[in-house]
Amino acid sequence: MQTTKHPYELLVRWDQSGALAGAHVQHRYVIRDGVAIIGESIGPAEPLTLDTAPGFPLGDLLSQVQADALTAKAAAEVERDRLAARVAELEANCPASPTPGGD
């Protein structure tokens, strides 16, 4: 038996201003026993990055600049989430600030 991964779907969203808001890819997994297909499934939608794109024909759909922009967006979101977690950690470890005008 052999399982192969094939491009299935590219999901792209734009925000209210028309700017690219994000993209996800899905893959189809086909299970073969020799030449006979014995099963297939659709994988979950994954954020589009160069890591999730192998095997997906992005060059047919997006310019390199667009693909790079999606990758940069995903990296920025990871950094934003890391920094938000760090802020929450620091706030939890700081004593409460006095309120203005209070004693």
A tleap script that builds the chain and sets N, CA, C and O, in Angstrom:
source leaprc.protein.ff14SB
mol = sequence {
  NMET GLN THR THR LYS HIE PRO TYR GLU LEU
  LEU VAL ARG TRP ASP GLN SER GLY ALA LEU
  ALA GLY ALA HIE VAL GLN HIE ARG TYR VAL
  ILE ARG ASP GLY VAL ALA ILE ILE GLY GLU
  SER ILE GLY PRO ALA GLU PRO LEU THR LEU
  ASP THR ALA PRO GLY PHE PRO LEU GLY ASP
  LEU LEU SER GLN VAL GLN ALA ASP ALA LEU
  THR ALA LYS ALA ALA ALA GLU VAL GLU ARG
  ASP ARG LEU ALA ALA ARG VAL ALA GLU LEU
  GLU ALA ASN CYS PRO ALA SER PRO THR PRO
  GLY GLY CASP
}
set mol.1.N position { 0.835 -1.182 0.000 }
set mol.1.CA position { 0.000 0.000 0.000 }
set mol.1.C position { 0.880 1.246 0.000 }
set mol.1.O position { 1.969 1.271 0.574 }
set mol.2.N position { 0.366 2.273 -0.663 }
set mol.2.CA position { 1.099 3.530 -0.749 }
set mol.2.C position { 0.111 4.692 -0.663 }
set mol.2.O position { -0.951 4.666 -1.286 }
set mol.3.N position { 0.476 5.709 0.118 }
set mol.3.CA position { -0.341 6.917 0.218 }
set mol.3.C position { 0.401 8.047 -0.481 }
set mol.3.O position { 1.582 8.281 -0.224 }
set mol.4.N position { -0.304 8.747 -1.370 }
set mol.4.CA position { 0.281 9.891 -2.054 }
set mol.4.C position { -0.513 11.147 -1.723 }
set mol.4.O position { -1.718 11.100 -1.477 }
set mol.5.N position { 0.191 12.259 -1.722 }
set mol.5.CA position { -0.401 13.556 -1.380 }
set mol.5.C position { -0.503 14.387 -2.656 }
set mol.5.O position { 0.472 14.536 -3.392 }
set mol.6.N position { -1.709 14.931 -2.909 }
set mol.6.CA position { -1.953 15.717 -4.115 }
set mol.6.C position { -2.575 17.060 -3.743 }
set mol.6.O position { -3.297 17.150 -2.750 }
set mol.7.N position { -2.304 18.112 -4.532 }
set mol.7.CA position { -2.993 19.384 -4.294 }
set mol.7.C position { -4.495 19.172 -4.436 }
set mol.7.O position { -4.934 18.431 -5.316 }
set mol.8.N position { -5.278 19.808 -3.591 }
set mol.8.CA position { -6.733 19.687 -3.674 }
set mol.8.C position { -7.408 21.049 -3.787 }
set mol.8.O position { -8.225 21.268 -4.681 }
set mol.9.N position { -7.063 21.976 -2.870 }
set mol.9.CA position { -7.788 23.236 -2.851 }
set mol.9.C position { -6.910 24.343 -2.295 }
set mol.9.O position { -6.104 24.121 -1.391 }
set mol.10.N position { -7.075 25.537 -2.845 }
set mol.10.CA position { -6.425 26.740 -2.344 }
set mol.10.C position { -7.535 27.697 -1.941 }
set mol.10.O position { -8.368 28.074 -2.766 }
set mol.11.N position { -7.546 28.086 -0.681 }
set mol.11.CA position { -8.575 28.981 -0.149 }
set mol.11.C position { -7.926 30.333 0.140 }
set mol.11.O position { -6.971 30.409 0.913 }
set mol.12.N position { -8.432 31.388 -0.470 }
set mol.12.CA position { -7.857 32.720 -0.313 }
set mol.12.C position { -8.947 33.676 0.155 }
set mol.12.O position { -10.077 33.629 -0.331 }
set mol.13.N position { -8.593 34.554 1.114 }
set mol.13.CA position { -9.541 35.542 1.635 }
set mol.13.C position { -8.963 36.939 1.493 }
set mol.13.O position { -7.755 37.151 1.595 }
set mol.14.N position { -9.867 37.889 1.253 }
set mol.14.CA position { -9.508 39.301 1.243 }
set mol.14.C position { -10.324 39.995 2.317 }
set mol.14.O position { -11.425 39.553 2.647 }
set mol.15.N position { -9.789 41.089 2.870 }
set mol.15.CA position { -10.528 41.834 3.885 }
set mol.15.C position { -11.466 42.848 3.227 }
set mol.15.O position { -11.583 42.889 2.002 }
set mol.16.N position { -12.130 43.664 4.044 }
set mol.16.CA position { -13.126 44.610 3.544 }
set mol.16.C position { -12.515 45.656 2.618 }
set mol.16.O position { -13.213 46.207 1.767 }
set mol.17.N position { -11.231 45.935 2.770 }
set mol.17.CA position { -10.588 46.940 1.916 }
set mol.17.C position { -10.057 46.342 0.622 }
set mol.17.O position { -9.565 47.064 -0.245 }
set mol.18.N position { -10.154 45.025 0.490 }
set mol.18.CA position { -9.649 44.365 -0.707 }
set mol.18.C position { -8.220 43.880 -0.594 }
set mol.18.O position { -7.650 43.390 -1.568 }
set mol.19.N position { -7.629 44.015 0.601 }
set mol.19.CA position { -6.256 43.541 0.818 }
set mol.19.C position { -6.279 42.042 1.138 }
set mol.19.O position { -7.208 41.544 1.773 }
set mol.20.N position { -5.261 41.351 0.696 }
set mol.20.CA position { -5.142 39.931 0.979 }
set mol.20.C position { -5.098 39.715 2.489 }
set mol.20.O position { -4.260 40.297 3.177 }
set mol.21.N position { -5.996 38.881 3.004 }
set mol.21.CA position { -6.080 38.642 4.441 }
set mol.21.C position { -5.482 37.300 4.843 }
set mol.21.O position { -5.079 37.136 5.994 }
set mol.22.N position { -5.413 36.352 3.943 }
set mol.22.CA position { -4.837 35.062 4.286 }
set mol.22.C position { -5.168 34.014 3.241 }
set mol.22.O position { -6.014 34.222 2.372 }
set mol.23.N position { -4.487 32.892 3.344 }
set mol.23.CA position { -4.720 31.794 2.414 }
set mol.23.C position { -4.408 30.472 3.105 }
set mol.23.O position { -3.525 30.390 3.959 }
set mol.24.N position { -5.143 29.454 2.720 }
set mol.24.CA position { -4.946 28.106 3.237 }
set mol.24.C position { -4.907 27.130 2.066 }
set mol.24.O position { -5.476 27.392 1.007 }
set mol.25.N position { -4.241 26.022 2.265 }
set mol.25.CA position { -4.212 24.958 1.266 }
set mol.25.C position { -4.768 23.680 1.878 }
set mol.25.O position { -4.686 23.460 3.086 }
set mol.26.N position { -5.329 22.851 1.022 }
set mol.26.CA position { -5.758 21.519 1.429 }
set mol.26.C position { -5.157 20.517 0.450 }
set mol.26.O position { -4.981 20.806 -0.734 }
set mol.27.N position { -4.852 19.346 0.965 }
set mol.27.CA position { -4.315 18.276 0.142 }
set mol.27.C position { -5.247 17.065 0.191 }
set mol.27.O position { -5.956 16.837 1.171 }
set mol.28.N position { -5.221 16.318 -0.876 }
set mol.28.CA position { -5.981 15.063 -0.947 }
set mol.28.C position { -4.962 13.931 -0.812 }
set mol.28.O position { -3.914 13.941 -1.458 }
set mol.29.N position { -5.283 12.969 0.026 }
set mol.29.CA position { -4.426 11.806 0.239 }
set mol.29.C position { -5.092 10.594 -0.399 }
set mol.29.O position { -6.221 10.239 -0.059 }
set mol.30.N position { -4.384 9.970 -1.319 }
set mol.30.CA position { -4.916 8.819 -2.047 }
set mol.30.C position { -4.134 7.580 -1.618 }
set mol.30.O position { -2.904 7.558 -1.649 }
set mol.31.N position { -4.881 6.550 -1.217 }
set mol.31.CA position { -4.265 5.293 -0.784 }
set mol.31.C position { -4.460 4.271 -1.902 }
set mol.31.O position { -5.581 4.013 -2.339 }
set mol.32.N position { -3.350 3.697 -2.352 }
set mol.32.CA position { -3.389 2.712 -3.450 }
set mol.32.C position { -2.797 1.386 -2.987 }
set mol.32.O position { -1.855 1.330 -2.197 }
set mol.33.N position { -3.384 0.348 -3.505 }
set mol.33.CA position { -2.830 -0.997 -3.353 }
set mol.33.C position { -2.463 -1.409 -4.772 }
set mol.33.O position { -3.300 -1.907 -5.525 }
set mol.34.N position { -1.207 -1.196 -5.122 }
set mol.34.CA position { -0.807 -1.377 -6.514 }
set mol.34.C position { -1.365 -0.222 -7.327 }
set mol.34.O position { -1.062 0.940 -7.057 }
set mol.35.N position { -2.186 -0.546 -8.329 }
set mol.35.CA position { -2.792 0.518 -9.128 }
set mol.35.C position { -4.210 0.839 -8.671 }
set mol.35.O position { -4.775 1.856 -9.073 }
set mol.36.N position { -4.783 -0.013 -7.843 }
set mol.36.CA position { -6.155 0.188 -7.384 }
set mol.36.C position { -6.209 1.207 -6.241 }
set mol.36.O position { -5.458 1.111 -5.270 }
set mol.37.N position { -7.110 2.179 -6.376 }
set mol.37.CA position { -7.329 3.141 -5.303 }
set mol.37.C position { -8.253 2.487 -4.282 }
set mol.37.O position { -9.360 2.063 -4.614 }
set mol.38.N position { -7.784 2.410 -3.033 }
set mol.38.CA position { -8.601 1.772 -2.000 }
set mol.38.C position { -9.134 2.766 -0.977 }
set mol.38.O position { -9.920 2.403 -0.102 }
set mol.39.N position { -8.711 4.008 -1.088 }
set mol.39.CA position { -9.233 5.019 -0.176 }
set mol.39.C position { -8.670 6.380 -0.501 }
set mol.39.O position { -7.638 6.507 -1.161 }
set mol.40.N position { -9.360 7.390 -0.030 }
set mol.40.CA position { -8.857 8.750 -0.189 }
set mol.40.C position { -9.492 9.633 0.860 }
set mol.40.O position { -10.607 9.379 1.316 }
set mol.41.N position { -8.773 10.672 1.238 }
set mol.41.CA position { -9.299 11.617 2.221 }
set mol.41.C position { -8.762 13.007 1.909 }
set mol.41.O position { -7.747 13.168 1.232 }
set mol.42.N position { -9.471 14.000 2.424 }
set mol.42.CA position { -9.058 15.393 2.266 }
set mol.42.C position { -8.478 15.845 3.599 }
set mol.42.O position { -9.107 15.682 4.645 }
set mol.43.N position { -7.282 16.411 3.558 }
set mol.43.CA position { -6.636 16.889 4.768 }
set mol.43.C position { -7.237 18.202 5.234 }
set mol.43.O position { -7.992 18.838 4.499 }
set mol.44.N position { -6.908 18.612 6.448 }
set mol.44.CA position { -7.416 19.881 6.976 }
set mol.44.C position { -6.796 21.060 6.233 }
set mol.44.O position { -5.715 20.944 5.656 }
set mol.45.N position { -7.483 22.182 6.252 }
set mol.45.CA position { -6.926 23.409 5.671 }
set mol.45.C position { -5.769 23.869 6.558 }
set mol.45.O position { -5.902 23.957 7.779 }
set mol.46.N position { -4.639 24.159 5.926 }
set mol.46.CA position { -3.451 24.608 6.643 }
set mol.46.C position { -3.072 25.997 6.138 }
set mol.46.O position { -3.172 26.254 4.939 }
set mol.47.N position { -2.638 26.904 7.026 }
set mol.47.CA position { -2.206 28.218 6.548 }
set mol.47.C position { -1.143 28.056 5.465 }
set mol.47.O position { -0.239 27.229 5.583 }
set mol.48.N position { -1.265 28.847 4.427 }
set mol.48.CA position { -0.329 28.757 3.311 }
set mol.48.C position { 0.997 29.388 3.688 }
set mol.48.O position { 1.086 30.591 3.934 }
set mol.49.N position { 2.018 28.562 3.728 }
set mol.49.CA position { 3.396 29.012 3.919 }
set mol.49.C position { 4.242 28.156 2.993 }
set mol.49.O position { 3.744 27.202 2.395 }
set mol.50.N position { 5.499 28.487 2.874 }
set mol.50.CA position { 6.349 27.646 2.043 }
set mol.50.C position { 6.462 26.245 2.627 }
set mol.50.O position { 6.734 25.291 1.899 }
set mol.51.N position { 6.253 26.111 3.955 }
set mol.51.CA position { 6.310 24.790 4.575 }
set mol.51.C position { 5.113 23.930 4.199 }
set mol.51.O position { 5.257 22.717 4.047 }
set mol.52.N position { 3.924 24.532 4.044 }
set mol.52.CA position { 2.733 23.744 3.709 }
set mol.52.C position { 2.532 23.634 2.211 }
set mol.52.O position { 1.699 22.849 1.760 }
set mol.53.N position { 3.284 24.410 1.423 }
set mol.53.CA position { 3.074 24.459 -0.016 }
set mol.53.C position { 3.765 23.360 -0.824 }
set mol.53.O position { 3.358 23.146 -1.966 }
set mol.54.N position { 4.778 22.647 -0.324 }
set mol.54.CA position { 5.406 21.651 -1.188 }
set mol.54.C position { 4.377 20.704 -1.797 }
set mol.54.O position { 3.506 20.175 -1.106 }
set mol.55.N position { 4.500 20.509 -3.095 }
set mol.55.CA position { 3.557 19.657 -3.805 }
set mol.55.C position { 2.326 20.407 -4.276 }
set mol.55.O position { 1.496 19.846 -4.991 }
set mol.56.N position { 2.196 21.667 -3.887 }
set mol.56.CA position { 1.053 22.465 -4.314 }
set mol.56.C position { 1.535 23.401 -5.411 }
set mol.56.O position { 2.541 24.085 -5.222 }
set mol.57.N position { 0.858 23.458 -6.547 }
set mol.57.CA position { 1.369 24.228 -7.698 }
set mol.57.C position { 1.160 25.732 -7.564 }
set mol.57.O position { 0.452 26.334 -8.372 }
set mol.58.N position { 1.771 26.342 -6.552 }
set mol.58.CA position { 1.593 27.777 -6.335 }
set mol.58.C position { 2.073 28.605 -7.515 }
set mol.58.O position { 1.507 29.661 -7.800 }
set mol.59.N position { 3.097 28.146 -8.199 }
set mol.59.CA position { 3.618 28.882 -9.345 }
set mol.59.C position { 2.582 29.038 -10.449 }
set mol.59.O position { 2.678 29.956 -11.263 }
set mol.60.N position { 1.602 28.157 -10.484 }
set mol.60.CA position { 0.527 28.265 -11.471 }
set mol.60.C position { -0.465 29.362 -11.105 }
set mol.60.O position { -1.199 29.852 -11.963 }
set mol.61.N position { -0.486 29.748 -9.824 }
set mol.61.CA position { -1.511 30.663 -9.335 }
set mol.61.C position { -0.979 31.992 -8.837 }
set mol.61.O position { -1.610 33.028 -9.044 }
set mol.62.N position { 0.165 31.977 -8.188 }
set mol.62.CA position { 0.684 33.173 -7.530 }
set mol.62.C position { 2.054 33.534 -8.076 }
set mol.62.O position { 2.836 32.660 -8.452 }
set mol.63.N position { 2.335 34.819 -8.116 }
set mol.63.CA position { 3.696 35.236 -8.451 }
set mol.63.C position { 4.581 34.963 -7.246 }
set mol.63.O position { 4.077 34.707 -6.152 }
set mol.64.N position { 5.881 35.015 -7.430 }
set mol.64.CA position { 6.800 34.804 -6.318 }
set mol.64.C position { 6.612 35.886 -5.265 }
set mol.64.O position { 6.723 35.612 -4.070 }
set mol.65.N position { 6.329 37.107 -5.693 }
set mol.65.CA position { 6.103 38.207 -4.751 }
set mol.65.C position { 4.890 37.908 -3.874 }
set mol.65.O position { 4.933 38.136 -2.665 }
set mol.66.N position { 3.819 37.405 -4.463 }
set mol.66.CA position { 2.625 37.076 -3.692 }
set mol.66.C position { 2.898 35.932 -2.720 }
set mol.66.O position { 2.483 35.990 -1.562 }
set mol.67.N position { 3.586 34.900 -3.179 }
set mol.67.CA position { 3.918 33.780 -2.301 }
set mol.67.C position { 4.806 34.248 -1.151 }
set mol.67.O position { 4.624 33.819 -0.011 }
set mol.68.N position { 5.765 35.124 -1.443 }
set mol.68.CA position { 6.636 35.660 -0.394 }
set mol.68.C position { 5.837 36.494 0.604 }
set mol.68.O position { 6.106 36.448 1.804 }
set mol.69.N position { 4.857 37.254 0.116 }
set mol.69.CA position { 4.030 38.073 1.007 }
set mol.69.C position { 3.225 37.193 1.950 }
set mol.69.O position { 3.093 37.520 3.130 }
set mol.70.N position { 2.690 36.095 1.462 }
set mol.70.CA position { 1.939 35.178 2.325 }
set mol.70.C position { 2.840 34.557 3.380 }
set mol.70.O position { 2.439 34.407 4.535 }
set mol.71.N position { 4.036 34.201 2.994 }
set mol.71.CA position { 4.985 33.620 3.943 }
set mol.71.C position { 5.376 34.647 5.003 }
set mol.71.O position { 5.465 34.315 6.185 }
set mol.72.N position { 5.609 35.896 4.585 }
set mol.72.CA position { 5.961 36.948 5.537 }
set mol.72.C position { 4.806 37.216 6.493 }
set mol.72.O position { 5.029 37.451 7.680 }
set mol.73.N position { 3.587 37.183 5.994 }
set mol.73.CA position { 2.414 37.403 6.838 }
set mol.73.C position { 2.322 36.313 7.906 }
set mol.73.O position { 2.075 36.608 9.076 }
set mol.74.N position { 2.516 35.074 7.513 }
set mol.74.CA position { 2.453 33.969 8.468 }
set mol.74.C position { 3.543 34.114 9.527 }
set mol.74.O position { 3.293 33.870 10.708 }
set mol.75.N position { 4.749 34.508 9.117 }
set mol.75.CA position { 5.848 34.698 10.075 }
set mol.75.C position { 5.526 35.842 11.033 }
set mol.75.O position { 5.809 35.745 12.227 }
set mol.76.N position { 4.940 36.917 10.526 }
set mol.76.CA position { 4.578 38.054 11.379 }
set mol.76.C position { 3.515 37.652 12.395 }
set mol.76.O position { 3.552 38.103 13.540 }
set mol.77.N position { 2.572 36.813 11.991 }
set mol.77.CA position { 1.535 36.356 12.919 }
set mol.77.C position { 2.129 35.496 14.025 }
set mol.77.O position { 1.718 35.610 15.179 }
set mol.78.N position { 3.080 34.646 13.696 }
set mol.78.CA position { 3.754 33.831 14.706 }
set mol.78.C position { 4.489 34.736 15.699 }
set mol.78.O position { 4.414 34.518 16.909 }
set mol.79.N position { 5.193 35.746 15.196 }
set mol.79.CA position { 5.919 36.675 16.063 }
set mol.79.C position { 4.953 37.473 16.931 }
set mol.79.O position { 5.212 37.677 18.117 }
set mol.80.N position { 3.835 37.931 16.348 }
set mol.80.CA position { 2.820 38.669 17.114 }
set mol.80.C position { 2.311 37.810 18.276 }
set mol.80.O position { 2.208 38.287 19.406 }
set mol.81.N position { 1.995 36.546 17.995 }
set mol.81.CA position { 1.481 35.663 19.035 }
set mol.81.C position { 2.525 35.407 20.114 }
set mol.81.O position { 2.190 35.329 21.296 }
set mol.82.N position { 3.790 35.276 19.714 }
set mol.82.CA position { 4.870 35.070 20.686 }
set mol.82.C position { 4.995 36.290 21.592 }
set mol.82.O position { 5.124 36.156 22.809 }
set mol.83.N position { 4.957 37.472 20.997 }
set mol.83.CA position { 5.080 38.700 21.787 }
set mol.83.C position { 3.870 38.921 22.690 }
set mol.83.O position { 4.028 39.395 23.815 }
set mol.84.N position { 2.680 38.592 22.229 }
set mol.84.CA position { 1.483 38.727 23.058 }
set mol.84.C position { 1.574 37.803 24.269 }
set mol.84.O position { 1.184 38.185 25.372 }
set mol.85.N position { 2.083 36.602 24.071 }
set mol.85.CA position { 2.251 35.672 25.186 }
set mol.85.C position { 3.286 36.211 26.175 }
set mol.85.O position { 3.129 36.072 27.388 }
set mol.86.N position { 4.334 36.820 25.650 }
set mol.86.CA position { 5.370 37.397 26.526 }
set mol.86.C position { 4.811 38.565 27.330 }
set mol.86.O position { 5.105 38.687 28.519 }
set mol.87.N position { 4.007 39.430 26.700 }
set mol.87.CA position { 3.385 40.555 27.408 }
set mol.87.C position { 2.494 40.029 28.527 }
set mol.87.O position { 2.537 40.538 29.648 }
set mol.88.N position { 1.680 39.005 28.227 }
set mol.88.CA position { 0.796 38.428 29.242 }
set mol.88.C position { 1.606 37.863 30.399 }
set mol.88.O position { 1.211 37.998 31.557 }
set mol.89.N position { 2.735 37.232 30.096 }
set mol.89.CA position { 3.606 36.677 31.139 }
set mol.89.C position { 4.178 37.794 32.008 }
set mol.89.O position { 4.183 37.682 33.234 }
set mol.90.N position { 4.657 38.859 31.391 }
set mol.90.CA position { 5.219 39.984 32.143 }
set mol.90.C position { 4.159 40.678 32.985 }
set mol.90.O position { 4.422 41.054 34.127 }
set mol.91.N position { 2.956 40.851 32.430 }
set mol.91.CA position { 1.876 41.476 33.189 }
set mol.91.C position { 1.490 40.635 34.400 }
set mol.91.O position { 1.168 41.178 35.457 }
set mol.92.N position { 1.521 39.324 34.251 }
set mol.92.CA position { 1.171 38.439 35.358 }
set mol.92.C position { 2.206 38.502 36.475 }
set mol.92.O position { 1.883 38.254 37.637 }
set mol.93.N position { 3.442 38.831 36.131 }
set mol.93.CA position { 4.522 38.878 37.120 }
set mol.93.C position { 4.771 40.265 37.692 }
set mol.93.O position { 5.608 40.421 38.581 }
set mol.94.N position { 4.054 41.282 37.197 }
set mol.94.CA position { 4.233 42.653 37.684 }
set mol.94.C position { 3.228 42.943 38.786 }
set mol.94.O position { 2.075 42.518 38.713 }
set mol.95.N position { 3.675 43.681 39.821 }
set mol.95.CA position { 2.698 44.098 40.832 }
set mol.95.C position { 1.711 45.072 40.184 }
set mol.95.O position { 2.033 45.740 39.201 }
set mol.96.N position { 0.541 45.138 40.735 }
set mol.96.CA position { -0.485 46.028 40.205 }
set mol.96.C position { -0.012 47.471 40.286 }
set mol.96.O position { 0.585 47.885 41.280 }
set mol.97.N position { -0.283 48.227 39.238 }
set mol.97.CA position { 0.084 49.645 39.221 }
set mol.97.C position { -0.939 50.437 40.015 }
set mol.97.O position { -2.131 50.131 39.978 }
set mol.98.N position { -0.472 51.470 40.745 }
set mol.98.CA position { -1.439 52.313 41.447 }
set mol.98.C position { -2.304 53.065 40.452 }
set mol.98.O position { -1.839 53.433 39.373 }
set mol.99.N position { -3.533 53.289 40.803 }
set mol.99.CA position { -4.420 54.029 39.920 }
set mol.99.C position { -4.142 55.511 40.079 }
set mol.99.O position { -3.829 55.958 41.183 }
set mol.100.N position { -4.249 56.298 38.993 }
set mol.100.CA position { -4.002 57.734 39.097 }
set mol.100.C position { -4.974 58.374 40.078 }
set mol.100.O position { -6.175 58.108 40.040 }
set mol.101.N position { -4.444 59.222 40.956 }
set mol.101.CA position { -5.277 59.922 41.933 }
set mol.101.C position { -5.630 59.087 43.140 }
set mol.101.O position { -6.274 59.585 44.064 }
set mol.102.N position { -5.222 57.820 43.157 }
set mol.102.CA position { -5.539 56.959 44.298 }
set mol.102.C position { -4.413 56.940 45.292 }
set mol.102.O position { -3.325 57.439 45.006 }
set mol.103.N position { -4.648 56.377 46.447 }
set mol.103.CA position { -3.599 56.291 47.472 }
set mol.103.C position { -2.973 54.937 47.498 }
set mol.103.O position { -2.073 54.688 48.299 }
savepdb mol mol.pdb
quit
